[in-house]
Amino acid sequence: MLFVTIFRTLHGRMRLMRRLIGVPFLLASLYSLPALSAPLTLEQAWEQAEQANPALRSTQANLAAAEGELNDARALLWNNPQITMERRKREIPHAIDPTQTNRERMVGLAQTFEIAGQQGNRRSAAEQSLAATQEVIAETRRQLRAEVEQRFVRVLSLQLRIQTEEQTLKLIEQAAAMVGKRVAAGEDSRLDGNLAKVEAERSRNQVSLFREQLIQARAELASLLQLPAGNALEVAGALDPGTGPYTMEELLMAATSRPALRALDYREKAAKSRLDLERASVYPDVTVGLTAAREGPADFREKVTGLSISLPLPLFRRNDTGIGRATTELTQTQIENQAAKRDTRAQVFALWERLENLKARVQRLTESVLPSLDENQHLSSVSFRAGEIGLMQLLLVNRQVLDGQRDLLDARTELRLAKIALEAAAGLQPNDPR
């Protein structure tokens, strides 16, 4: 009996230990379950795009080439020194030993020097090219953030549009149900019942249409963020852009230092340095060589030291091809720079005017139109239940309310997109959600 009791006790403790050991694994499995996807914010979308967008990553990859070019240009000398080693076997006729052979050695070192300031021009061109590459990366990142915000706003606008349409659909369905009861009781005609059914079906069709547009907008945003296909992307944020803390003069001033324009300035300076480099290449490079050799018979070995200077004569080829290409590059860069500055200024003017018009439009809809429409919707619903107005009047009021809400939402969306475009044209970097 004692052994049975001990066995049962040990068996029970082992079962308890197995259960306790299984608890951490159960908790670990619970914590390893995928969390429910939360709505995507604008800051998260920016961060995801900057990490995964192929266009930005491709632009950033150009930085290594520009840095490598600058490292080469900053070297002490552009041309590497040349070491030559020579071993010769010389047979000397001799009366005593006709087969006497002497083995001679020679070591030389040569260095080519640029004499017309090519090194400074090359270094300046590489520095300007690196600065231009960095500005292009900044411009690409800024454009990417603007494009992400635009697609984000479209998704957010469609989500709000669907919510508005679904609320209107509920009102229409309630009215259709009331009309159906009246038709069944003989209080309304079948025509009113059919009108209610058609209006409800039109509203359902409108909701389906906006849902299809939302699917497409979400797919475009997910593609820009490089998210996996089939991801049910939900966004969260405010649609209203808020008041920008700047004036048109400040925007025009900011546009002059836009990364894209700074990149063109650096490219123009780099092109000038390359043209100076090609012109300086007409002057020949001087090569200085130093040699040391041991010559003669083994018993009478001679040490020979030599100094050589070589200079090519620029008689037939004077680098006209390189100068012509550098001149063309400089001219094209100057034209592009002038056109970009002119277009940027005109774009800021146009977008500012559009932004001001949209602000006035949103203000009119918010302060004048919508309050009256909401009041009409409430009064018409009460009157319809009391039998004071018919179905046609109720549908007309609901349609006006829906159209007014759509106009306001469209105006708010266009206002937000116009502000994004204006700030992008002026080179402002979006940092906070609007």
N, C-alpha and C positions, 0 to 999 in steps of 0.2 A: 504493500500500500504506500509505503514511503516513496518508493521509486516511481510509482504512478503519479503521486502528487507532485514530485519534483519535475517529472516529464511534462505534466499539464502546465505547471507554472512556467517552465522554460518555453514551451510551445506558445503560450499566450503572450509572453514578452516578445518573442520573435515576430509574432503577427503584429503586435503594436509597433515594433521597430520598423517593419516593412511599411506600415501605414504612414509612420512619421517620415520615413525616407521618401515616400511617394509624394508628400506634400510639396516640397520644393520643386520637384519636376512638374507637378500640376500647375503651380504658380508660374513657373517659367514658361510652360506652354500657353498659359493664359496671357502672359505679358507679350509673348511672341506673336500673338494674333494680330493681323493687320488692323490698324486703327481706322476708324471711319474718316473718310476724306472730308476735310473742312473746306469751306469756301475760300477761294484764292483771293488774296488781297493784291493791290497794285504793287506794293513793295516786294512781295514774294514773286510776282510775275517778272519784275525788273531783275531780281537776283537770279531767277532761273534762266532768263534770256541771256544775261551776261555770262553765265557759266556754260551754256550749251549751244548758243546760236552759231551756226557755221560761218556766217558772213563775218561776225566779229572775231571769231577764232582765226579765220583765214587772214584777216587784216593784221591781227596781232602777230601772226607768224612772220610777217615781213620785217618785224623789228630785229630779228636775228641777223638778217642780211645787212641791214643798215648799220648795226653795231659792228659786224665783222668788217665792213668797208671802212668804218672810222678807225678801227684798231689797226688796219693795214696802213691807213693814211698817217697815223700818228707814229709810225715806226721812225727810227733814227734816219734811215735812208730807204728810199723806195726800191732800189736795186740791191739784190743780195750780192755779197762778195763771192768771187769764184776762186777756187783753189785748183791748181793744176799740179800734177806729179808726173814726172817722165823718167823712164829708165832706159838707157841706151847701151848697146853693145857695140864697141868699136874695135875693129881688127886693124892693127898697125904692122906694116911690113918691117921686119927686123932681120939683120944679118945673122945673128946668132940663133934666134928662135923665130922662124917665119910665121908660126901659128900663134903668136902672142895676142891675147884679147884683153881689152880694157872695158870694164863695166862702169858707166857713168850715171849719175843721178842728178835730177833737177826738180826743185819745188818752187812753185810760183803762186802769188796771190794778186788778184786784180779786183778793183772796185770802180764801178761806174758812178759818176757824180752828175747831178742835174745842176745847171748853172744859171737858169733863168727864172728861179722862184716857183718851179712846178710843185715842189713839196707843199708850200703854203697854199697854193690854189687847190691842190688835191685835198688837203686837210679841210679847207673851208667848205668845199663842195660836199665832203662827207658829213661834216657837222650840220650843214643846212639840210641835207637829205635825211639825216636821222631826226632832226627836229620836225621836218615835214611828215615823216612817218608817224611820229608820236601824235601830231595834230590830227592826222587822218584816223588814227585809232580813236582819239577822243571824239572826233566827228561821227565816226561809225557807231560808237557807243551811244552818243546823244541821239542820233537818228533811230537807233534800235529802241531806245527807251521811249521815244516819241511814238514809234510805230506800235510798240507793245501797249502803250496807253490808249492809242486810238482803237485798237482791236478790243482792248479791255472795256472801253466805254461802249462800243457797239454791243458787246455781249450783255453788259449791265443794262443798257437801254432796252434791249429786247426782253430781258427778264422783267423789267418794270412794265413794258408794254403788255406782256402776257398776263401779268397780275391785273392790270387795268381791264384788259379784255375779259378776263375770267369774272371779275366783279360785275361788269356790265352784263355778261352772259347770265349770271345768277338772277339779276333783276329781270331780264327778258324772260327767262324760264319761269320765274314766279308769275309774271304777267300772263304768260302763255297758259300756265296751269289754271289761273283764275278765269281766263277766257274760256278754257275748256270746260270748266264747271258751269259757266254761264250758258255756253252752247248746249250742254247736256240738259240744263234746266229750261231751255227755251228762251232765255233772256237776251242772248246775242245770236247773231246769224252765223251760219257756217263760214261765210266769207271772213268774218272777224277771227274765227278759229284758225282758218287757213293762213291768214296774214300773220297771226301770232306764231304758228309753226314755222312758216318761212323765215320770219325774222330771227327766231331762235336758231334755226339751222344756219343762217348766214353768219350769225355770231360764232357758232361752233366752227364753221369753216374758216373764219378769220383767225380764231385762236390756233387752229391747226396750221394755217399759213405762217403765222409768226413763230410757231414752234419749229417749223422746217427752217426758217431763216435763222433761228437761234442755234440749231444744230450746225448749220454751215458756219456761223460766226464763231462758235466754240471750236470747230475743227480748224479754222484759220488761226485762232489764237494758240491752240495746242501745237500746231505746226511751227509757229514762230518760236514757241517755247521749247520745241523738241520734246514734247510729252508723248508717251505711248498712245497708239491709236485706241479708240474705244473708251477713252477716259471721260467720264461724266464730269465735265469741267463746270464748276459753279464759281461765280465771282461775287465779291461783296465790296461795297464801297458807296460813296456818295456821287451822284451824277452832277450836281451843281458845281461849277468850276470855282466859285468864290471870286473875290475881287483881287485882281493882280496889283501888287504894290509897285507899279511902274507907270510911266507916261510914254507917249510915243517918242519923245526926244530921247528918253533913256533907252528905249528899245533900239533906236537907230544908232545910238552910241555903242550899245552892246553888240550890235550886228557887225561893227567894224572889227571887233576882236573875236568873231565867230571862229571856231577851230578850222572850219573849211577854208575861210579866207586867210587865216594865218598859215595854213598848210600851203596855199598858193603863193603867199609871200616868200616862204622858205624855199619853195621849189624855184621861184624866180631867182632868188639869190644863189641857189645851187647851180642853176643854169648859167648865170654870169660867171661863177667861179670855174665851171667847166669850159666855158668859152676862153677865159684867160689861160686855162691850162693848155688847151689845144693851141692857142697862139704861142704860148711859151715853148711848146714842143717843137716849134720850128728850129729853135736854137739847139745845136747838137750837144749830146752828153759827152763828157770827158771821161775816158777810162784810164786809170792809173794802175800800172802793174809793177810788181816787185818780184824778182826771181833770185834764187840762190842755187848754185850748181857746183858739183865737184867733177872736174874733167882731168884727163891726162892719165899716164901710166900710174900704176899703183905705187911705184917708188917716188914718183914726182907729181903727186896729186895736187891740182890747182883748185882754189876756191874762187868761183866767179859769181859776182853779184851784179844784177842788172835792174835798171829802172826804165819803164816804157810808158809812153803817153800816146793814146790813140784818139783821134777826133774825126768823126765822119763829116764829109763835106755836103752841105745841103744844096746840091746842085740840081737834082732831078725830081726829087719828091719833097714837097714843102708842106705836107699835112693839110692840103686844101680840103680833102674829104672830111677830116675830123673837125676843121674849123667851120665848114659849111653845115655839118650836122648840128654842131653846138649852137651856131647862129639860128638855125631853124627852131631848135628846141627853146631857145630863149624867146624868140618872137612869139611862138605859139603859147608859151606860158604867160607872157605879158598880156596877150589878147584874152586868154582865158581868165586871168586875174581881173582885168578891167571889166569884162562882161559879168563875172560873178558878183563883183561889188555893186555894179549898176542894178543887176537883177535882184539882189538881196534887198537893196533899199526900196525898190519898187514893190517887192513882195511884202515887205513890212508895212508900207503905206496901205496897200490893198487889204491885207488881213486885219489891220487896225480898224479900218472903216467897216468891214464886215462884222467884226466883233462888236463895235458900238451899235450897229443896227440890230444885231441879234439880242443885245442887252435890252434895248428899247422894246423889242418884240416880246421878249419873255416877261418884261415888266407889265406890258399892257395885258397880256393873257392872264398873268397871275392876279393883277389887281382889279381888272375890269370885267373880263369875260367869264372866267371860271366861277367867281362868286355868284354871278347872276344865273349861270347854268346850273350850279348845285341847288340854288333856291328853286329854280323851275322844276328840277327833277323831284325834289321833295314835295312841292305843291302838287305836281301832276300825279305822283303816286297816291297821295291822300285823296285827291279828287277822283282818281280812277276807282279806288276802293269804295268811295261814296257814290259812285255812279254819276258823277257830275260831268265827266268827259269820257269820250270813247277811246277805243284802242288806237285809232290812227293818231290822235293827239298825243297819247302816251308814247307811242313809238317815235313820233317826231321829236318830242322832248328828249327821249333817251338817245336818239341818234345825234341830236345837237350836243348833248353832254359828252358823248363818246368822241365826237369829232373835235370838240374843244380840248378834251384831255389828250387826244392824239396830237393836236397842234402844239400844245404846251410841251409834251414830251419830246416831240421832234425839235422844237425850238431849243429846249434845254440841251438835247444831244448835240445839235449843230453848234450851240454856243460853246460847249465843252471841246468839241473837235476844232473849232476855230481858234480857241485859246491855245490848244496844243500846237496847231500849225503856226500860230504867231510866235510862240516862244521858240519853236524849232527854227523858224526863219531868222529870229534874232540871236540864236545861239545860246539861249538860256538852258541850263541844265535842270530838268525836273528832279526834285529831291523828295518832296512831300506830296501825298495824295491830295487831290483837289476835290 
